[in-house]
Amino acid sequence: MVQRIDGGGFWMRGTARRAGDGAPLTGIRIQIWAHTTEGQERDPYSHGATLIGPGGVFRLEMPQIVPAFRQPHGQLAHDSGDFETVFLRPVMKSARETGLSADFVLMPV
């Protein structure tokens, strides 16, 4: 788990809820990576993970996301084994945005 990926300045945030009853989840790891001003999405130092906190909210500071394949986007994943694996790839409207949000609805295994 990390507090921040490299230089920071951009916020990846979101929520995680349990499928069925919508209860907020906590203490579950979310992996985050992207093509940024400081590295490509395949570079290990462009990857980070954070835990979902109170109220089902997570956030991680990272360098500014830049377009890859002509789209500025983040990549997020959950794969704990307690819930089905989920991969999200939210696309930003503009590479000038300083944050991106993604919400997980996780199905128990």
N, C-alpha and C positions, 0 to 999 in steps of 0.2 A: 504494500500500500504506500502511496506517496501523497504528499500534500499538494505537489505541483510538479508539472513536467517542464523541465528547463526554465526558460525565462519568464513564463507566464504572460498575463495581460489579456487572455481570452478565457471565458468561462464556459465549460461544458457542464450542464446541469440537467436534472430531471427527477422523476419519481419512479417508484416501483410499488406495485400493488399485487395482491394475490388474486388470481382469476377466481371467479365465482362470487366471492363476497366483497371484493374491493378493499380488503383490509391492507393498510400500509405495511410494508415489510421493512425490517431493519437488520443490520449486521450482515448483509449479503454483499458479496464482492461484485463490482461492475468494472469491466475492463474497458479502457478508452484509448484510442489511437487515431492519428490523423496525419495528413501531409501539412506541415507547418512551415513558418518562416525559418525554423531552426533545424528541420530535418524531414526526410520522407517517411511515409507511413510504415515502411518496412524496417526502418532503423529502430533498434531496441530502445534508444533514448527518446523516441517519439511515442512510446507506449507508457501507460500508467494504469493503476487500478485504485479504486476507492471503495469504501464501505458505505452502504446505504445507512443514513442516520435516522434520527427521530422523525416521525411523521412520514417515513418512506422517501425522504429527500436525499439526493446525492449531488455533489458538485466537485469539480476538479479544475484547477487553474492550469492553463497550458499556453504555449505560444500561439500567435495568431494563425488560424487555419487559412491555407491558400488553396487555390484550385488544383485538383488532380483530375485528369481526364475531363478538363473544362468545367468541373463542378467543385465548388468548395463544399466539403462534406466531412463529417466526423464518422467514426465507426465505434460502436459500443457492443459489448457482448456480456452475456451472463451464462455461466456453465458450472454451477455448483454441484449438480447431481441431485439436489433436493427438489429442483424445479426443472422443467424442460429447458433445453438450451435455446437462447434467443440471440439473434444478431440483428442490430439496427444500423442503418446507414442514412441518417438524416442529412438532407441537402439544405444549404443556406441559400437565402434569396440573393445575397450579395456577399462577396469576399470582404466587404468593409464592416460587416457585423462583428461585434465583439463578444458574442455569446451564441450558444446553440442549446436547444433543449430537446430531450428525448425521454419518453415515458414508457416504462415497461409494465406489462401485465403478465405475470408469471404463473404458469400452470404447474401445480404440484405434480411430482412424478408418482 
